[in-house]
Amino acid sequence: MPEISVLIIEDESLYADQLEMQLEQLGHAHLGTVDNSSAALSILEEQLPQLILMDIHIKGDHDGVELADMITRRYDIPIIFITSLQDDLTFKRASRTKPASFLVKPFQSIQLKRTIELVISQLPPAKEIGELKIQDNQFFIKNRQKLERVRIADILFLKADGRYTEIHTLQKRHLLRRPLQQLLLQLTNYDFLATHRSYAVNRQHIDTIDLQDSVVILGDIQVPISKRYRDTVIKHLGK
């Protein structure tokens, strides 16, 4: 079974510790553990996991069902719900967010293993992704059952996330199942500049290059410049 990155959202420390230990035994990458909706959304702003294990009843302004609905609207990340409740009302409410699966507490390690394996097996393989079709300076990204349009001129910067690339636009953030370097090859004819092995910026949106702090400033956003790319950034900007 291939290794994937997993975020745990669980407010019972006993089960959180258990999940962390089981993920380690299964060889998966533990991205982090949080117990509330705000902390979960903060992590997702920085890094996207490939799978989320989430209790339905968590702390914060939103419960697990509300948080799952928010996540699925913005990101294409499968969610496995964990719950100690078995009532039909909770199940029906959670089902509306179209989770990848359910686990009912208490559960054994083998149940977690098989559930994760099933979810991974349902993810589309790389060979089914196909080429990114760019037409009229825009392209579409599939997000569950929707095709979302991305105008290249609206892209602020790109961020690598393993086999995925985060595409940060003026309006929102998209997740594309394609490595950053592969995406940049397809955007050769556009004005993107790599500032770091994990970042590339749209030069049309650059406001400031701060060489002292080694960052590119795009409005309120700062994108790092690594030592390896510093000279290239200066050269391409004609400084």
Protein Blocks (a to p, Z undefined) as FASTA:
>chain_A
ZZdddddddfbfklmmmmmmmmmmnopacfbdcfbfklmmmmmmmoccfbdcddfbdgdj
bdfklmmmmmmmmpccddddddfbfcfklmmmmmmnopabdcdddddfklmmmmmmmmmm
mpccfklnopaddeehiacddehjaccdddfklpmbdcdehjbccdddfkbccdddddfk
lmmmmmmmpccddfbfkbccdfklpfbdcfknopacehjaccdddfklmmmmmmmnoZZ
